[in-house]
Amino acid sequence: MLSEHGVKIAPSGYYAFKKRPASARAVSDAELVVQIERVFWDGKFGRGISGARKVWRLLRREGITVARCTVECLMRQQGLRGIRRGR
């Protein structure tokens, strides 16, 4: 795959990458995405109209400590965007 594009990579490096377990950041982000989607789509919290700031506040209220910029980034990656009204 990479050799087609002129990138030289040793086969041992490629297979080491494939066998490497997921990083702690990737694991925590995957768990956090589940919580973000739960809050975003929950009927009593706003049914998909919440923005990153509101989702971040709801997560904090539930005791989940996370940076707001992380919530913004993960929501963007998942394609979750709140509906903007009247600005």
N, C-alpha and C positions, 0 to 999 in steps of 0.2 A: 504494500500500500504506500508506504513512505518512499520506497525506492523508486516508484513511478514518478515522484515529484522531485527527485534528485537529492533527497535527504538521506545521508548515510547514517545508519544506526545499526549497532551490533545486535544480532539475534538474541544474545544473552541478556542485553538490556531490555529488549522488547518483552521477552518472557518473564523477566524479573518484575517489570511493570504490571503485566497481566496477573501475576500471582500475588502481588502486594495487596494486603487488606485495605479496606476503605479507611481514610483518615478519621480522626476523632471529630474534626470539623464537619466532614461530610455526613457522618452518622448523626451528629447533633442537629445539623441543618435538616436532615430528612425527618427527624422526630419533630422538629419545630414546624416544618411545613404541614404536617398532619394537624397540629394544634391551630395553626393559622387558618387553614381551610375549614376546620370545625367552627371556629369563631366567625369567620367570614360568611359562611353559609347558614349558620344557626338562625332559626326563625325569630327567636326572641332578641337577638342582638342586631338585626338589621337586614337579613336576607340578601346578602351580596351587594349592599350599597355602602358598606363601610370602607373608608380609606385606610391607609397604613397607620395613621395616627390613632384612629379610633380602635383598630385591631390591636395596636401596641398597648393602648390603655386597658383594653379588656383582658389582654394576656397578663398585664401587671396586676390587675385586680384579682385574677385567679392564682397569683403567686408564681407565674412564669417570668423569670428575669431574663430580659433580652434587650439589646439595643434597638432603638427605633430604626436606625439605618439598616440593620439586619432584616427587620420585618419588611421594610420597603424593598430591599433587594430580593428577598425570597418571594414576595408577592409579585414583583415584576417578572421573575423567572417563571412563576406559575401562571402568569397571565391574569392575575386577580387585580381588577381595578374597580374601585368604587365609582358610583355614579355621582358626578358633580352636579349640584343643583344651585341655581341662582347666584352665581358670582359675577 
